[in-house]
Amino acid sequence: MILLLHTLYKLRNLESVLSRKKDKVPTMYWLPKMHKTPYKARFIANSSSCTTTKLSVLLTSCLTAIKEHVIRYCEKVFETTGKNLFWSIKNSSDVLKKLKSNNFQAFCLSTYDFSTLYTSLPHNLIRDKLTSLIEKTFARENKTFIACNEHRALFYRWLL
């Protein structure tokens, strides 16, 4: 109950916190890609100190908890079946670790540019898949809500 009251207090005060500390509107600029023919632009959204920064941090905290659950779930599946269901990577080092750990041998390594991958995904599909993943995570955790702050998020079960 104390946690819930604290969460409600923080939510009520979120608006005032956002307006006091982070009252900038994000800016957008571009950098030229000089190595492309013809030249292209890389657009950058500068949002490190804007009205949605605090909310973005809280959302990242919640989504990180969900991702950690999915990782643990996939590790259990791998232990029992030998099937790796988790292929999320942060950078090229993760790819190399996965390839080395599974003793893959390749005679040719290629890279591809996914510059239009995310912009071409249908929003309805993304929403439906994320909703399904989040619902399954809460069901497997047997929890009813998630409590978060800027450092961490935890699944909780509301008991009446």
C-alpha positions as YAML, in Angstrom:
chain: A
units: angstrom
residues:
- id: 1
  name: MET
  ca: [0.00, 0.00, 0.00]
- id: 2
  name: ILE
  ca: [2.84, 2.39, 0.81]
- id: 3
  name: LEU
  ca: [4.42, 1.68, -2.57]
- id: 4
  name: LEU
  ca: [1.13, 2.40, -4.33]
- id: 5
  name: LEU
  ca: [0.67, 5.66, -2.42]
- id: 6
  name: HIS
  ca: [4.21, 6.67, -3.23]
- id: 7
  name: THR
  ca: [3.62, 5.87, -6.92]
- id: 8
  name: LEU
  ca: [0.40, 7.90, -6.94]
- id: 9
  name: TYR
  ca: [2.19, 10.81, -5.26]
- id: 10
  name: LYS
  ca: [4.94, 10.69, -7.88]
- id: 11
  name: LEU
  ca: [2.40, 10.56, -10.72]
- id: 12
  name: ARG
  ca: [0.51, 13.57, -9.34]
- id: 13
  name: ASN
  ca: [3.74, 15.50, -9.08]
- id: 14
  name: LEU
  ca: [5.11, 14.31, -12.43]
- id: 15
  name: GLU
  ca: [3.52, 17.22, -14.26]
- id: 16
  name: SER
  ca: [5.10, 19.81, -11.98]
- id: 17
  name: VAL
  ca: [8.48, 18.04, -12.10]
- id: 18
  name: LEU
  ca: [8.39, 17.96, -15.87]
- id: 19
  name: SER
  ca: [7.41, 21.59, -16.23]
- id: 20
  name: ARG
  ca: [9.95, 22.84, -13.67]
- id: 21
  name: LYS
  ca: [13.08, 21.02, -14.81]
- id: 22
  name: LYS
  ca: [12.56, 20.00, -18.42]
- id: 23
  name: ASP
  ca: [10.74, 22.71, -20.26]
- id: 24
  name: LYS
  ca: [12.65, 22.59, -23.54]
- id: 25
  name: VAL
  ca: [11.16, 21.41, -26.80]
- id: 26
  name: PRO
  ca: [13.29, 18.82, -28.66]
- id: 27
  name: THR
  ca: [15.25, 20.17, -31.59]
- id: 28
  name: MET
  ca: [16.06, 18.42, -34.82]
- id: 29
  name: TYR
  ca: [19.07, 18.83, -37.04]
- id: 30
  name: TRP
  ca: [20.83, 16.83, -39.70]
- id: 31
  name: LEU
  ca: [24.34, 15.76, -40.55]
- id: 32
  name: PRO
  ca: [25.39, 15.13, -44.13]
- id: 33
  name: LYS
  ca: [26.43, 11.63, -45.19]
- id: 34
  name: MET
  ca: [29.29, 12.66, -47.42]
- id: 35
  name: HIS
  ca: [30.22, 9.06, -48.29]
- id: 36
  name: LYS
  ca: [26.88, 8.48, -50.04]
- id: 37
  name: THR
  ca: [26.29, 9.21, -53.71]
- id: 38
  name: PRO
  ca: [24.22, 11.28, -53.98]
- id: 39
  name: TYR
  ca: [24.69, 12.87, -50.54]
- id: 40
  name: LYS
  ca: [22.09, 11.98, -47.95]
- id: 41
  name: ALA
  ca: [21.14, 13.32, -44.54]
- id: 42
  name: ARG
  ca: [21.20, 11.67, -41.11]
- id: 43
  name: PHE
  ca: [18.52, 13.32, -38.96]
- id: 44
  name: ILE
  ca: [19.19, 13.74, -35.25]
- id: 45
  name: ALA
  ca: [16.52, 14.53, -32.64]
- id: 46
  name: ASN
  ca: [18.12, 16.30, -29.71]
- id: 47
  name: SER
  ca: [15.95, 15.41, -26.73]
- id: 48
  name: SER
  ca: [18.34, 15.06, -23.80]
- id: 49
  name: SER
  ca: [16.70, 17.84, -21.85]
- id: 50
  name: CYS
  ca: [13.09, 18.14, -22.92]
- id: 51
  name: THR
  ca: [9.59, 17.77, -21.56]
- id: 52
  name: THR
  ca: [9.44, 14.01, -22.11]
- id: 53
  name: THR
  ca: [12.87, 13.02, -20.77]
- id: 54
  name: LYS
  ca: [11.63, 11.89, -17.33]
- id: 55
  name: LEU
  ca: [8.80, 9.91, -18.89]
- id: 56
  name: SER
  ca: [11.23, 8.30, -21.37]
- id: 57
  name: VAL
  ca: [13.48, 7.21, -18.50]
- id: 58
  name: LEU
  ca: [10.54, 5.60, -16.66]
- id: 59
  name: LEU
  ca: [9.34, 3.84, -19.81]
- id: 60
  name: THR
  ca: [12.85, 2.54, -20.47]
- id: 61
  name: SER
  ca: [12.98, 1.22, -16.91]
- id: 62
  name: CYS
  ca: [9.70, -0.67, -17.40]
- id: 63
  name: LEU
  ca: [10.65, -2.06, -20.79]
- id: 64
  name: THR
  ca: [14.04, -3.16, -19.42]
- id: 65
  name: ALA
  ca: [12.25, -5.21, -16.73]
- id: 66
  name: ILE
  ca: [10.13, -6.84, -19.42]
- id: 67
  name: LYS
  ca: [13.21, -7.57, -21.53]
- id: 68
  name: GLU
  ca: [14.97, -9.12, -18.52]
- id: 69
  name: HIS
  ca: [11.95, -11.38, -17.99]
- id: 70
  name: VAL
  ca: [12.02, -12.44, -21.65]
- id: 71
  name: ILE
  ca: [15.76, -13.19, -21.38]
- id: 72
  name: ARG
  ca: [15.19, -15.39, -18.30]
- id: 73
  name: TYR
  ca: [12.28, -17.15, -20.02]
- id: 74
  name: CYS
  ca: [14.35, -17.82, -23.14]
- id: 75
  name: GLU
  ca: [17.25, -19.12, -21.04]
- id: 76
  name: LYS
  ca: [14.88, -21.67, -19.43]
- id: 77
  name: VAL
  ca: [13.59, -22.70, -22.86]
- id: 78
  name: PHE
  ca: [17.17, -23.15, -24.05]
- id: 79
  name: GLU
  ca: [18.03, -25.27, -20.98]
- id: 80
  name: THR
  ca: [15.11, -27.64, -21.60]
- id: 81
  name: THR
  ca: [14.96, -27.74, -25.41]
- id: 82
  name: GLY
  ca: [18.31, -26.50, -26.70]
- id: 83
  name: LYS
  ca: [16.50, -23.88, -28.80]
- id: 84
  name: ASN
  ca: [17.68, -20.28, -28.59]
- id: 85
  name: LEU
  ca: [14.63, -18.03, -28.84]
- id: 86
  name: PHE
  ca: [16.42, -14.80, -27.90]
- id: 87
  name: TRP
  ca: [18.36, -13.04, -30.63]
- id: 88
  name: SER
  ca: [18.41, -9.47, -29.42]
- id: 89
  name: ILE
  ca: [21.77, -7.73, -29.69]
- id: 90
  name: LYS
  ca: [23.14, -4.40, -28.48]
- id: 91
  name: ASN
  ca: [26.13, -4.11, -30.80]
- id: 92
  name: SER
  ca: [28.50, -6.05, -33.03]
- id: 93
  name: SER
  ca: [30.34, -7.47, -30.00]
- id: 94
  name: ASP
  ca: [27.17, -9.35, -29.05]
- id: 95
  name: VAL
  ca: [27.02, -10.86, -32.53]
- id: 96
  name: LEU
  ca: [30.63, -12.06, -32.27]
- id: 97
  name: LYS
  ca: [29.99, -13.56, -28.81]
- id: 98
  name: LYS
  ca: [26.94, -15.46, -30.08]
- id: 99
  name: LEU
  ca: [28.83, -16.75, -33.11]
- id: 100
  name: LYS
  ca: [31.83, -17.85, -31.02]
- id: 101
  name: SER
  ca: [29.70, -19.47, -28.30]
- id: 102
  name: ASN
  ca: [27.91, -21.63, -30.87]
- id: 103
  name: ASN
  ca: [31.09, -22.45, -32.80]
- id: 104
  name: PHE
  ca: [29.76, -21.07, -36.06]
- id: 105
  name: GLN
  ca: [32.17, -21.07, -38.94]
- id: 106
  name: ALA
  ca: [31.65, -18.82, -41.91]
- id: 107
  name: PHE
  ca: [33.64, -18.31, -45.05]
- id: 108
  name: CYS
  ca: [31.95, -14.98, -45.77]
- id: 109
  name: LEU
  ca: [30.72, -12.27, -43.43]
- id: 110
  name: SER
  ca: [28.42, -9.54, -44.74]
- id: 111
  name: THR
  ca: [26.83, -6.47, -43.21]
- id: 112
  name: TYR
  ca: [23.63, -4.75, -44.22]
- id: 113
  name: ASP
  ca: [22.17, -1.31, -43.62]
- id: 114
  name: PHE
  ca: [18.75, -1.39, -41.99]
- id: 115
  name: SER
  ca: [18.14, 2.33, -42.38]
- id: 116
  name: THR
  ca: [14.50, 1.84, -43.43]
- id: 117
  name: LEU
  ca: [13.64, -1.25, -41.37]
- id: 118
  name: TYR
  ca: [11.95, 0.52, -38.46]
- id: 119
  name: THR
  ca: [10.24, 3.19, -40.51]
- id: 120
  name: SER
  ca: [8.65, 0.55, -42.74]
- id: 121
  name: LEU
  ca: [7.17, -1.61, -39.96]
- id: 122
  name: PRO
  ca: [3.38, -1.20, -39.68]
- id: 123
  name: HIS
  ca: [2.51, 0.57, -36.41]
- id: 124
  name: ASN
  ca: [-0.49, -1.71, -35.79]
- id: 125
  name: LEU
  ca: [1.78, -4.76, -35.98]
- id: 126
  name: ILE
  ca: [4.27, -3.23, -33.53]
- id: 127
  name: ARG
  ca: [1.48, -2.28, -31.11]
- id: 128
  name: ASP
  ca: [-0.13, -5.73, -31.28]
- id: 129
  name: LYS
  ca: [3.16, -7.60, -30.79]
- id: 130
  name: LEU
  ca: [4.24, -5.39, -27.88]
- id: 131
  name: THR
  ca: [0.81, -5.72, -26.24]
- id: 132
  name: SER
  ca: [0.98, -9.50, -26.55]
- id: 133
  name: LEU
  ca: [4.53, -9.63, -25.16]
- id: 134
  name: ILE
  ca: [3.66, -7.42, -22.20]
- id: 135
  name: GLU
  ca: [0.48, -9.39, -21.41]
- id: 136
  name: LYS
  ca: [2.39, -12.70, -21.54]
- id: 137
  name: THR
  ca: [5.11, -11.26, -19.30]
- id: 138
  name: PHE
  ca: [2.62, -10.18, -16.65]
- id: 139
  name: ALA
  ca: [0.85, -13.57, -16.87]
- id: 140
  name: ARG
  ca: [4.12, -15.53, -16.47]
- id: 141
  name: GLU
  ca: [5.22, -13.27, -13.61]
- id: 142
  name: ASN
  ca: [1.75, -13.72, -12.05]
- id: 143
  name: LYS
  ca: [1.77, -9.98, -11.27]
- id: 144
  name: THR
  ca: [-0.76, -7.24, -11.83]
- id: 145
  name: PHE
  ca: [1.37, -4.12, -12.15]
- id: 146
  name: ILE
  ca: [4.88, -2.79, -12.45]
- id: 147
  name: ALA
  ca: [6.46, -0.23, -10.13]
- id: 148
  name: CYS
  ca: [9.31, 1.80, -11.52]
- id: 149
  name: ASN
  ca: [11.69, 4.64, -10.90]
- id: 150
  name: GLU
  ca: [14.57, 5.98, -12.95]
- id: 151
  name: HIS
  ca: [16.86, 3.16, -11.78]
- id: 152
  name: ARG
  ca: [14.73, 0.04, -11.79]
- id: 153
  name: ALA
  ca: [11.33, -1.51, -12.37]
- id: 154
  name: LEU
  ca: [9.79, -4.43, -10.47]
- id: 155
  name: PHE
  ca: [6.70, -6.53, -11.02]
- id: 156
  name: TYR
  ca: [4.18, -6.46, -8.18]
- id: 157
  name: ARG
  ca: [0.92, -8.16, -7.39]
- id: 158
  name: TRP
  ca: [-1.92, -6.16, -5.93]
- id: 159
  name: LEU
  ca: [-3.43, -8.00, -2.98]
- id: 160
  name: LEU
  ca: [-6.85, -6.99, -1.66]
...
